[in-house]
Amino acid sequence: MRILVTGATGLIGQKLCKELLLKNHELVVVGRSSELEFRNEFTLPCEYFTWNNLDASNIQGVFHLAGDSIASGRWTLKKKNAILNSRIQTTEVLVKAFTGKWPEFFVGASAVGYYGNRADELLMENSPSGNGFLSEVCKKWELASMPFEPHSRLVHLRLGLVLDNNGGFLEPMERVFSLGLGGVIGTGNQRMSWIHSRDLILLFLYTLEHPLRGVFNAVAPEPITNAQWVRTYARQLGVRTFMPTPGILLKVIMGEMSQLATDSQNVSSEKIRSNGFKFIFSDIKSALADLYKWKTRPFENLFESDQWISAKREDIFPFFSDAKNLEQITPPWLKFRVLKQSTENIQSGTLIDYKISLKGIPMKWRTAIRNWNPPYFFSDDQIRGPYKKWFHIHSFYQFPKGTLMKDQVIYELPLGRLGQFIAGKYIKNDISRIFSYRKQMIKK
């Protein structure tokens, strides 16, 4: 099918796009950026439109995930308008573009914020909406897509807290808890309805492949209290918890946005399960164990980056067998230079010495090549250098019309908690900049 995805550059959007391509669907993306800006960061093969020039011809399905983030920035009047308008206005553009040439299905990503703050009340899809800003946003968002009914099979998924180790809800949580500052919020009795990102992607695909219509709660079968979450999460990370944070203090600090942490929503997934969907991760313990299987020490961090390349992996992999090529794909401000390597050709066990400049400070680095397995994967492990740990896994997967190259870096800063507190956020931003540059240079 030819499928349109909005919000494709987001955490869930990118994962969904990859799965659609793997299932041999044709991908169409619409966004706000110019095509040049978009393709600098989004490398998957697709047809791209901006919201101003969307052509809805011959599109059989839509996944509508676009919307300004609700978890970044204080909820000023300007921010609240952006949250609402980014959802309503884009939906109105889609309605206008598809009028008279309706798709077979339309799936919208709403949220359990629809129900508002409801204590322990069991919330089903037919439960009335709640009060407050998020509830109003969800109601208006769902209502805006109603013109697709009855022309298209219309589905609304109300998402709980999405758990993923490469962004979303867990990113700020991991930073706070790893510093030993995580703790119960308020009474800790408020219910948290969540879903593992893998289950969410499978649920989106399930709506494509099964004749579902209407509203479905996209949450795991076992909601938990905030107190249960704090205990389980701290145990998974191997850290201690901090004193409880009073809800009133959180409101002073975060303003109206504090309701993301203090509202209680005990949401049921019975309807989607009765329609045949099976969750892989039903309980929070197994979900967190899967998401953090890479983590062996409390202060380790994970960075991941994907890049699609329009060539076979057998043709791509040899590029990495020459250490000098690393100089071409490393940003010039790092002043990266290879000094020597222990074998003529890179292989498992090869030691590579090079110099680098971090924040203007020259340093020497030694790396050992591990698991050299052309053309599938290899890894490099820091033997001597600025990090307490730096383990970089390079994987190459067959993918429609080319290869998907995946980088995973597990790293740890010196000085433990202190190093994480002082430089953790800045280092992650720097790594992101470095890999963004790599993407552009590898593409060239």
C-alpha positions in Angstrom: 0.0 0.0 0.0 1.0 3.6 -0.4 0.9 5.0 3.2 1.2 8.6 4.5 2.8 9.2 7.8 2.8 12.5 9.7 5.2 13.1 12.6 7.7 10.7 10.8 10.8 12.3 12.4 9.5 11.7 15.9 10.5 8.8 18.2 7.5 6.6 17.2 7.2 7.9 13.7 10.7 6.8 12.7 10.2 3.3 14.1 6.8 3.0 12.4 8.2 4.1 9.0 11.0 1.5 9.2 8.4 -1.3 9.9 6.2 -0.1 7.0 9.1 -0.3 4.6 10.2 -3.7 5.9 6.6 -4.9 5.0 7.1 -3.5 1.5 4.7 -0.6 1.8 5.5 2.6 -0.1 6.1 5.5 2.3 4.9 9.1 1.9 5.8 11.7 4.5 4.5 15.2 5.2 6.2 17.7 7.4 7.1 21.3 8.1 10.8 21.4 7.0 12.0 22.0 3.5 12.9 18.9 1.6 16.7 19.5 1.9 16.4 20.0 5.7 14.2 16.9 6.0 16.4 14.6 4.1 19.5 15.7 6.0 18.1 14.0 9.1 15.5 11.5 7.7 17.3 9.1 5.4 14.7 6.4 4.8 13.4 6.1 1.2 10.1 8.0 0.9 8.2 10.6 -1.1 8.1 13.9 0.8 5.6 16.8 0.9 5.4 19.9 3.0 2.0 20.7 4.5 1.6 23.5 1.9 1.9 21.2 -1.1 0.5 17.8 0.0 -0.8 15.7 -2.9 -3.1 13.0 -1.5 -3.5 11.1 -4.8 -3.3 7.3 -4.6 -2.7 7.1 -0.9 -4.4 4.2 0.7 -3.8 4.8 4.4 -2.7 7.5 6.9 -1.0 7.3 10.3 -1.4 10.8 11.8 1.3 11.2 14.6 2.1 14.9 14.1 2.0 17.3 17.0 4.1 19.7 19.1 5.7 18.0 22.1 3.7 18.3 25.3 6.7 17.4 27.5 9.2 20.1 26.4 8.9 23.7 27.7 6.6 25.3 30.2 2.9 25.5 29.2 2.7 29.2 28.5 -0.3 30.4 26.5 1.9 30.4 23.4 3.1 26.8 24.1 -0.5 25.6 24.7 -1.6 27.2 21.4 1.2 25.4 19.6 0.3 22.0 21.2 -3.4 22.4 20.2 -2.9 24.0 16.8 -0.2 21.6 15.6 -2.7 18.8 16.0 -6.0 20.5 14.9 -4.6 22.4 11.9 -2.6 19.5 10.5 -5.7 17.3 10.7 -7.8 19.9 8.9 -5.1 20.0 6.2 -5.4 16.2 5.8 -9.2 16.4 5.6 -9.1 19.0 2.9 -6.4 17.1 0.9 -8.3 13.8 1.0 -11.8 15.1 0.4 -13.2 13.2 -2.6 -10.3 10.7 -2.6 -10.6 9.2 0.8 -8.0 6.6 2.0 -9.0 3.1 3.0 -7.9 3.8 6.7 -7.0 6.7 8.9 -5.3 6.1 12.3 -4.8 9.0 14.7 -2.5 9.0 17.7 -4.5 10.6 20.6 -3.6 10.1 24.3 -5.0 8.9 27.6 -4.9 12.5 28.6 -8.4 12.4 27.1 -9.7 11.1 30.4 -8.2 13.7 32.7 -7.4 13.1 36.3 -9.6 10.2 37.5 -7.9 8.6 40.6 -8.5 4.8 40.5 -11.5 4.7 38.3 -11.2 2.1 35.6 -11.2 3.9 32.3 -12.7 2.2 29.2 -12.9 3.7 25.7 -16.5 4.7 26.3 -15.7 6.5 29.6 -16.5 10.2 29.5 -13.7 12.7 28.8 -12.2 14.6 31.7 -11.4 18.2 32.4 -8.3 20.2 31.8 -6.1 21.3 28.9 -4.9 17.9 27.7 -8.4 16.5 27.8 -9.6 19.4 25.6 -6.7 18.9 23.2 -7.5 15.1 22.8 -11.2 15.7 22.3 -10.7 18.4 19.7 -8.0 16.3 17.9 -10.2 13.3 17.6 -13.2 15.4 16.6 -11.2 17.1 13.8 -10.6 13.7 12.0 -14.3 12.7 12.1 -14.9 13.8 8.4 -12.9 10.7 7.4 -15.8 8.6 8.8 -17.7 6.8 7.1 -15.5 7.1 3.9 -12.4 5.6 5.6 -11.9 3.1 8.4 -11.2 5.5 11.2 -9.2 4.4 14.3 -8.1 6.5 17.3 -5.4 5.1 19.5 -5.2 6.7 22.9 -1.5 6.4 23.9 -0.3 6.0 27.4 3.3 6.9 28.5 5.5 5.5 25.8 8.6 3.7 27.2 11.7 3.7 24.9 15.4 4.0 25.7 16.2 6.4 22.9 13.9 9.3 24.0 10.4 10.0 25.1 9.3 9.6 28.7 12.4 7.7 29.9 15.0 10.1 28.7 14.5 12.8 31.4 13.6 10.1 34.0 16.9 8.2 33.4 18.9 11.4 33.8 17.2 12.3 37.1 17.3 8.8 38.6 20.9 8.2 37.6 21.8 11.2 39.7 20.0 9.7 42.7 17.3 12.4 42.6 14.4 10.2 41.5 11.6 9.7 43.9 7.9 9.3 44.5 5.8 12.3 43.4 3.1 13.5 45.8 1.3 10.6 47.5 2.7 8.1 44.9 -0.8 6.6 44.5 -1.6 8.1 41.1 -2.0 5.5 38.4 0.4 5.4 35.4 -0.8 3.8 32.2 2.2 3.0 29.9 3.2 1.0 26.8 6.5 -0.4 25.6 7.4 1.3 22.2 7.7 -2.1 20.5 4.2 -3.0 21.5 3.0 0.4 20.3 4.5 -0.1 16.8 3.0 -3.6 16.6 -0.3 -2.1 17.6 -0.1 0.5 14.8 0.6 -2.3 12.3 -2.3 -4.3 13.8 -4.7 -1.5 12.9 -3.4 -1.6 9.4 -3.8 -5.4 9.0 -7.1 -5.9 10.8 -10.5 -4.4 10.2 -10.6 -2.3 13.4 -12.7 0.8 13.7 -13.3 3.3 16.6 -11.3 4.1 19.7 -8.7 1.8 21.4 -6.6 2.4 24.4 -2.9 1.8 23.6 -1.7 0.9 27.1 -0.2 -2.3 28.6 -2.5 -4.6 30.6 -1.0 -3.7 33.9 -1.1 0.0 35.0 1.0 0.8 38.0 1.1 3.4 40.7 3.8 6.1 40.8 5.3 4.5 43.9 5.5 1.1 42.2 7.1 2.7 39.1 9.8 4.5 41.2 10.7 1.3 43.1 10.9 -0.8 39.9 12.7 1.8 37.9 15.3 2.5 40.5 16.0 -1.2 41.0 16.4 -1.7 37.2 19.0 1.1 37.1 20.7 0.0 40.2 20.3 3.3 42.0 18.7 4.6 45.2 15.6 6.8 45.3 15.4 10.3 46.7 12.9 11.8 49.1 9.3 12.3 47.8 8.6 15.4 45.7 5.4 17.2 46.9 2.9 17.8 44.2 2.6 21.5 45.1 6.3 22.0 44.6 6.2 20.3 41.2 3.4 22.7 40.3 5.5 25.7 41.3 8.4 24.4 39.2 6.5 23.1 36.2 3.3 25.0 36.3 0.3 23.4 34.6 2.6 20.9 32.9 3.0 19.2 36.3 -0.3 17.3 35.6 1.8 15.0 33.4 3.3 13.6 36.6 0.5 14.1 39.1 -2.7 13.1 37.2 -4.0 9.5 37.7 -5.3 7.4 34.9 -6.1 3.8 35.4 -6.7 2.9 31.7 -7.9 -0.5 30.5 -6.6 -2.3 27.4 -9.3 -5.0 27.5 -10.9 -3.8 24.2 -7.9 -4.1 22.0 -6.9 -7.5 23.6 -10.5 -8.8 23.0 -9.9 -7.9 19.3 -7.0 -10.3 19.2 -3.9 -8.1 19.9 -1.3 -9.7 22.2 1.1 -7.6 24.2 4.8 -8.7 24.4 5.4 -6.6 27.5 2.4 -6.8 29.9 4.2 -5.9 33.1 6.6 -3.0 33.9 9.4 -5.2 35.2 9.8 -7.2 31.9 9.4 -4.0 29.8 12.2 -2.2 31.7 14.4 -5.3 31.6 14.1 -5.3 27.9 14.8 -1.6 27.4 17.9 -1.7 29.6 19.4 -5.0 28.7 22.4 -3.1 27.4 23.1 -1.4 30.8 25.5 -3.1 33.2 26.3 -0.1 35.5 24.2 2.8 36.8 26.0 5.6 34.9 26.2 4.0 31.5 24.4 5.8 28.7 23.1 4.7 25.3 23.1 6.6 22.0 21.5 5.1 18.9 21.4 6.4 15.3 20.1 4.8 12.1 20.9 5.6 8.5 19.5 4.2 5.3 22.0 4.0 2.4 21.0 3.2 -1.2 23.5 0.4 -1.7 24.1 -3.2 -0.7 25.8 -3.8 2.6 28.5 -5.8 0.7 29.4 -2.6 -1.1 29.2 -0.4 2.1 31.1 -2.4 4.6 34.6 -2.2 2.9 34.5 1.6 3.5 34.9 0.8 7.2 37.9 -1.5 6.7 40.1 1.5 6.1 40.6 3.5 9.3 41.6 6.5 7.3 38.0 6.8 6.1 37.0 7.6 9.7 38.8 11.0 9.2 36.5 11.8 6.4 33.3 11.3 8.4 34.4 12.9 11.6 33.7 16.6 12.2 36.7 18.8 11.6 36.3 20.5 15.0 37.4 17.2 16.6 40.8 17.3 14.7 40.6 13.5 14.4 43.8 11.9 13.0 44.7 8.2 12.8 48.3 7.7 14.2 48.8 3.9 13.6 47.1 0.5 13.7 48.4 -2.9 14.7 47.5 -4.8 11.6 47.6 -3.8 7.9 43.9 -4.5 7.4 41.3 -4.1 10.1 40.2 -7.3 11.7 39.1 -8.6 15.0 41.7 -7.6 17.6 43.2 -4.7 15.6 44.4 -1.8 17.8 44.0 1.7 16.4 45.7 4.7 17.9 44.5 8.2 17.0 44.4 11.7 18.4 41.4 13.9 18.9 40.5 17.3 20.4 37.6 17.6 22.8 36.6 21.1 23.8 40.0 22.3 22.5 41.9 19.8 24.7 44.1 17.4 22.6 43.8 13.7 23.7 45.1 10.3 22.5 42.7 7.4 22.1 43.2 3.7 21.5 40.5 1.4 20.2 40.4 -2.3 19.9 38.2 -3.9 17.1 35.9 -6.6 18.4 33.6 -9.0 16.6 34.7 -8.1 13.1 32.2 -9.9 10.9 31.9 -8.5 7.4 29.4 -7.5 6.1 27.1 -7.8 9.1 28.6 -6.0 12.0 31.7 -5.0 14.0 32.4 -3.1 17.3 35.2 -1.0 18.7 36.0 -0.8 22.3 38.0 2.1 24.0 41.2 0.8 25.6 42.5 4.2 26.5 40.8 7.5 26.1 38.6 10.2 27.7 35.7 8.0 28.6 35.4 5.5 31.4 33.7 3.3 28.8 33.1 3.7 25.1 31.7 0.6 23.2 30.5 1.3 19.7 28.5 -1.4 17.7 28.1 -0.9 14.0 25.4 -3.1 12.4 24.4 -3.4 8.7 20.9 -4.8 7.8 19.4 -5.7 4.5 16.6 -3.2 3.9 14.3 -2.3 1.0 16.2 -0.6 -1.8 19.4 -0.6 0.2 21.0 -1.1 3.7 20.1 0.2 7.1 23.2 1.0 9.1 22.7 1.2 12.8 25.1 2.7 15.4 24.8 1.9 19.1 27.2 3.6 21.5 27.3 2.6 25.2 29.4 5.1 27.0 30.2 6.2 30.6 31.8 9.5 31.7 34.6 9.6 34.3 33.8 10.5 37.9 30.5 8.6 38.1 27.6 10.5 39.4 29.6 13.8 39.5 30.7 13.4 35.8 27.1 12.6 34.8 25.8 15.7 36.7 28.3 18.1 35.3 28.6 17.0 31.7 26.0 14.3 30.9 23.6 16.5 29.0 26.4 18.3 27.0 28.2 15.2 26.1 25.0 13.6 24.7 24.3 16.8 22.6 27.9 16.6 21.3 27.6 13.0 20.3 24.3 13.8 18.6 26.1 16.5 16.6 28.9 14.2 15.7 26.6 11.5 14.3 24.5 14.1 12.5 27.7 15.1 10.7 28.6 11.5 10.0 25.2 10.9 8.4 25.7 13.8 6.0 29.3 12.8 5.1 28.4 9.1 4.6 25.5 10.1 2.4 27.9 12.2 0.3 
